[in-house]
C-alpha cells in the first residue's frame, strides 16, 4: 500500500498523466470526415460534455461533434471487438 503524498503528484504520476493525455489526443482528437451521415440521439447531458470537449480541446483542428463521436465509437468497437462478437454470436444462437 502506498503512502499518501502530501506534496502533490510525484514526477512519475505527472509523467503518466501527460502520457495519457498525449495518447488520448492522438487517439481521439483527430479530424474525421464523415461522408454519409446518420442521425443518432444522445442525452442532453452527454451532448453538453462532448460539446465542451470538442470546442475546447479540438477547436483548432476543425473537429465536429459528430466526427468526435464517430472516432470514439470506432475505437470502442475496435478495442472490444472480440467481446462484442462473442455476445453477438451467443445471441444469434439463442434466437433459434
HUWOWO-V572850 format. One record per pair of residues at least 12 apart in sequence whose C-alpha atoms are under 10 Angstrom apart, sorted by the first residue. I is the first residue (numbers start at 0). J is the second residue. D is the distance in Angstrom with one decimal. If there is no record, write none. Layout:
# HUWOWO-V572850
i:I j:J d:D
i:I j:J d:D
This chain:
# HUWOWO-V572850
i:24 j:56 d:8.6
i:24 j:57 d:8.8
i:26 j:70 d:8.3
i:26 j:71 d:8.4
i:26 j:74 d:8.1
i:27 j:57 d:9.6
i:27 j:66 d:9.6
i:27 j:67 d:6.8
i:27 j:68 d:8.9
i:27 j:69 d:9.5
i:27 j:70 d:6.1
i:27 j:71 d:6.1
i:27 j:72 d:9.8
i:27 j:73 d:9.8
i:27 j:74 d:8.2
i:28 j:52 d:9.3
i:28 j:53 d:8.0
i:28 j:56 d:7.7
i:28 j:57 d:6.1
i:28 j:58 d:9.6
i:28 j:60 d:8.1
i:28 j:61 d:9.9
i:28 j:62 d:7.5
i:28 j:66 d:9.3
i:28 j:67 d:6.9
i:28 j:70 d:8.3
i:28 j:71 d:9.1
i:29 j:57 d:7.9
i:29 j:60 d:7.1
i:29 j:61 d:8.7
i:29 j:62 d:6.9
i:29 j:63 d:9.9
i:29 j:66 d:8.6
i:29 j:67 d:7.8
i:29 j:70 d:8.1
i:30 j:57 d:8.9
i:30 j:60 d:6.5
i:30 j:61 d:6.7
i:30 j:62 d:5.2
i:30 j:63 d:8.0
i:30 j:66 d:6.9
i:30 j:67 d:7.8
i:30 j:70 d:8.7
i:31 j:61 d:9.3
i:31 j:62 d:7.1
i:31 j:63 d:8.3
i:31 j:65 d:8.9
i:31 j:66 d:5.2
i:31 j:67 d:7.3
i:31 j:68 d:9.7
i:31 j:69 d:7.8
i:31 j:70 d:6.9
i:32 j:62 d:8.7
i:32 j:63 d:8.9
i:32 j:65 d:9.4
i:32 j:66 d:6.6
i:32 j:67 d:9.9
i:32 j:69 d:9.4
i:32 j:70 d:9.9
i:33 j:63 d:9.7
i:33 j:65 d:8.1
i:33 j:66 d:6.6
i:33 j:69 d:8.2
i:36 j:65 d:8.8
i:37 j:65 d:9.6
i:38 j:65 d:9.6
i:39 j:65 d:9.6
i:46 j:64 d:8.4
i:46 j:68 d:9.9
i:49 j:63 d:10.0
i:49 j:64 d:6.8
i:49 j:65 d:9.5
i:49 j:67 d:8.2
i:49 j:68 d:8.1
i:50 j:63 d:8.8
i:50 j:64 d:6.3
i:50 j:65 d:9.8
i:50 j:67 d:9.5
i:51 j:64 d:9.5
i:52 j:64 d:8.9
i:52 j:67 d:9.2
i:53 j:65 d:9.8
i:53 j:66 d:9.5
i:53 j:67 d:7.2
i:53 j:68 d:9.7
